[in-house]
Amino acid sequence: MSSTEAPSLTAVPAAWNRLELERVGFVGFVPLIGMDRTQLPRRHGVYVVVHELDQEPEFLDSNVIDKWPPYPSAHLRERWMTDVPVVYIGKAEGKVGLHRRVGAFSRQATNHSGGRSLWQLETSQDLLVAWLETPGESALAVEQQYLQAFKAEHGSYPFANRRG
């Protein structure tokens, strides 16, 4: 691909880090918790949650979401992938897509089960979120493509994804 060619919206990152995510078109990389929702587009797309800290986090035995019991910290430690910054891949569809879905996630809303593992990270306040609009494409299809590519490379889904 030449430097003047725009990357395909469904291009899979060559690695699951910020540089490669930006290369395929992800934007944002802002703190997830308490983010300014006005930054979020009112379109469908996919998003990733990124943990850029070098050390493995501590895993809390409590969960801010009362709807579900916390995972045992030993289970979370077992699922953690060292040196893999992407800890969650999600999709947002509907009329206001990313604005609503990521916005709810940033408020640690109880309707977002993907946060269940993330909110048990002692460093959850350091998590970043980035998004990619998917006009003309199904956000679900792009999410599935990303989850399968991630699993093919790492043997499982990202830390906070429980199913593909």
C-alpha positions as CSV (number, residue, x, y, z in Angstrom):
1,M,0.0,0.0,0.0
2,S,1.4,3.4,-0.9
3,S,1.6,6.2,1.7
4,T,-1.2,8.1,-0.1
5,E,-3.6,5.1,-0.1
6,A,-6.2,5.1,2.8
7,P,-6.2,1.8,4.7
8,S,-9.2,-0.5,4.3
9,L,-11.7,-0.1,7.1
10,T,-11.6,-3.8,7.8
11,A,-7.8,-4.0,7.7
12,V,-6.6,-6.1,10.7
13,P,-3.7,-4.6,12.7
14,A,-0.4,-6.4,12.2
15,A,0.0,-6.3,16.0
16,W,-2.4,-5.4,18.8
17,N,-0.8,-2.2,19.9
18,R,-1.5,1.5,19.5
19,L,0.8,2.1,16.5
20,E,-0.8,-0.6,14.5
21,L,-4.3,0.4,15.6
22,E,-3.6,4.0,14.5
23,R,-2.3,2.6,11.2
24,V,-5.6,1.0,10.3
25,G,-7.6,4.1,11.3
26,F,-8.4,4.0,15.0
27,V,-8.6,7.4,16.7
28,G,-9.2,8.6,20.2
29,F,-6.9,6.8,22.7
30,V,-8.5,8.8,25.5
31,P,-9.1,7.7,29.1
32,L,-12.1,5.3,29.1
33,I,-13.5,6.1,32.5
34,G,-15.3,9.4,32.7
35,M,-14.4,10.4,29.1
36,D,-15.9,13.4,27.3
37,R,-18.7,11.7,25.3
38,T,-18.8,14.6,22.9
39,Q,-15.7,13.2,21.3
40,L,-17.5,10.1,20.2
41,P,-19.1,9.9,16.7
42,R,-22.8,9.2,16.4
43,R,-22.1,6.3,13.9
44,H,-21.6,2.6,14.2
45,G,-18.1,1.1,14.5
46,V,-15.7,-0.9,16.5
47,Y,-13.7,0.1,19.5
48,V,-10.8,-1.2,21.6
49,V,-9.8,-0.8,25.2
50,V,-6.1,-0.5,25.7
51,H,-3.9,-1.0,28.7
52,E,-0.5,0.6,28.0
53,L,1.1,0.2,31.3
54,D,4.2,-2.1,31.3
55,Q,3.5,-4.1,34.5
56,E,0.8,-6.6,35.1
57,P,-1.9,-5.0,37.1
58,E,-3.2,-6.1,40.5
59,F,-6.6,-7.8,40.3
60,L,-9.3,-6.6,42.7
61,D,-11.7,-9.1,44.4
62,S,-14.6,-6.7,44.0
63,N,-16.5,-5.4,41.0
64,V,-18.2,-1.9,40.6
65,I,-21.1,-3.6,38.7
66,D,-23.5,-5.1,41.2
67,K,-25.3,-7.0,38.5
68,W,-22.6,-9.7,38.3
69,P,-20.4,-11.2,40.9
70,P,-16.7,-10.5,40.5
71,Y,-14.4,-13.0,38.9
72,P,-11.9,-14.7,41.2
73,S,-8.6,-12.8,40.9
74,A,-6.8,-16.1,40.1
75,H,-9.1,-16.4,37.0
76,L,-8.3,-12.9,35.9
77,R,-4.5,-13.4,36.4
78,E,-4.7,-16.6,34.3
79,R,-6.5,-14.7,31.4
80,W,-4.1,-11.7,31.5
81,M,-1.7,-11.5,28.5
82,T,1.6,-9.7,29.2
83,D,2.8,-7.4,26.4
84,V,-0.6,-7.3,24.7
85,P,-2.1,-3.8,25.1
86,V,-5.6,-4.6,23.7
87,V,-7.7,-5.9,26.5
88,Y,-11.1,-5.6,24.9
89,I,-12.6,-5.4,21.4
90,G,-16.3,-4.3,21.0
91,K,-18.8,-3.1,18.5
92,A,-21.4,-0.3,18.5
93,E,-24.4,-0.3,16.2
94,G,-27.6,1.6,16.1
95,K,-28.5,5.2,15.3
96,V,-25.9,6.8,17.7
97,G,-23.6,3.7,17.8
98,L,-20.2,4.6,19.3
99,H,-21.6,7.6,21.1
100,R,-24.1,5.6,23.1
101,R,-22.1,2.3,23.6
102,V,-18.7,3.7,24.4
103,G,-20.3,6.4,26.4
104,A,-22.1,3.9,28.6
105,F,-19.0,1.9,28.9
106,S,-17.1,5.0,30.1
107,R,-19.6,5.5,32.9
108,Q,-19.1,1.8,34.0
109,A,-22.8,1.2,33.2
110,T,-24.3,-2.1,34.3
111,N,-25.5,-3.0,30.8
112,H,-22.0,-3.5,29.6
113,S,-20.7,-7.0,30.6
114,G,-17.4,-6.4,28.9
115,G,-16.4,-4.1,31.8
116,R,-16.8,-6.9,34.3
117,S,-13.1,-7.9,34.1
118,L,-11.9,-4.4,33.4
119,W,-13.3,-2.8,36.5
120,Q,-11.5,-5.4,38.5
121,L,-8.1,-4.0,37.4
122,E,-6.5,-1.8,40.0
123,T,-5.4,0.3,37.1
124,S,-8.8,0.6,35.4
125,Q,-8.6,4.4,35.6
126,D,-5.6,4.2,33.2
127,L,-7.4,2.3,30.4
128,L,-7.7,4.1,27.1
129,V,-10.4,3.7,24.4
130,A,-10.0,4.1,20.7
131,W,-12.6,3.7,17.9
132,L,-13.0,3.1,14.2
133,E,-16.1,4.0,12.3
134,T,-17.3,1.4,9.9
135,P,-19.6,3.2,7.4
136,G,-21.1,0.8,4.8
137,E,-20.0,-2.2,6.8
138,S,-21.5,-4.2,9.7
139,A,-19.8,-3.3,13.0
140,L,-20.6,-6.9,14.1
141,A,-18.8,-8.3,11.1
142,V,-15.7,-6.1,11.7
143,E,-15.7,-7.0,15.4
144,Q,-15.9,-10.7,14.6
145,Q,-13.1,-10.4,12.1
146,Y,-10.9,-8.6,14.7
147,L,-11.7,-11.1,17.5
148,Q,-10.9,-14.1,15.2
149,A,-7.6,-12.4,14.1
150,F,-6.7,-11.7,17.7
151,K,-7.5,-15.3,18.8
152,A,-5.5,-16.7,15.8
153,E,-2.5,-14.7,17.0
154,H,-2.8,-15.2,20.8
155,G,-4.8,-18.4,21.2
156,S,-7.7,-16.7,23.0
157,Y,-9.8,-13.6,22.9
158,P,-8.6,-10.4,24.6
159,F,-8.6,-10.3,28.4
160,A,-12.1,-8.9,28.9
161,N,-13.8,-10.5,25.9
162,R,-15.6,-13.7,27.0
163,R,-17.0,-14.8,23.6
164,G,-16.6,-14.1,20.0
